Amino acid sequence: MSKKNVEKLLIAGGADEQIRTRYDALRSKEEFVALAATEGYIFSVEDLNDVLRESGDAFDSFGNPPKRIIWWQ
C-alpha cells in the first residue's frame, strides 16, 4: 500500500507543476517523505527508494530552481 502512495504522488506531481515545485525544493528524502505525509501520502524512505529503483529514476536534483526527473506523466 505504501508504494502505491509513492506512485500516486509521482503521478500527481507529473500533472501539477505546483506539486513538483514544492517537492523539488526539498533537499533530502526524509524531508520529501515528511511533506508527503502532511498531504496524505503515507510512505517510508524505503518505499520511495523501491519505487524509484523499479522505475529507473534517481532522486538527484539539478538546476536553479532545483528539479528532479522522478515525476510520472
C-alpha positions, -999 to 999 in steps of 0.1 A, spaced: 0 0 0 28 25 8 44 20 -26 11 28 -41 11 61 -22 45 69 -37 32 62 -72 1 84 -66 23 113 -56 46 108 -86 16 108 -109 1 139 -91 34 157 -94 36 148 -131 2 165 -136 7 195 -114 36 219 -116 29 234 -81 34 199 -65 66 194 -85 80 228 -74 72 222 -37 88 188 -36 117 196 -59 129 223 -35 134 197 -7 170 185 -1 165 151 14 143 120 10 134 124 47 120 159 40 102 146 9 85 118 29 76 141 58 59 166 34 41 138 16 27 126 49 12 160 57 -5 158 23 -19 123 29 7 103 10 20 79 37 51 60 28 87 55 40 120 64 25 124 27 18 92 27 -2 103 57 -21 137 41 -29 120 9 -41 97 27 -65 125 49 -78 147 19 -83 119 -1 -100 112 28 -124 148 35 -131 146 70 -117 171 89 -94 163 113 -66 191 136 -78 182 173 -84 197 197 -109 193 234 -119 182 265 -102 155 263 -91 161 226 -84 143 200 -104 140 162 -103 132 138 -131 111 115 -110 76 127 -119 53 104 -139 32 117 -168 
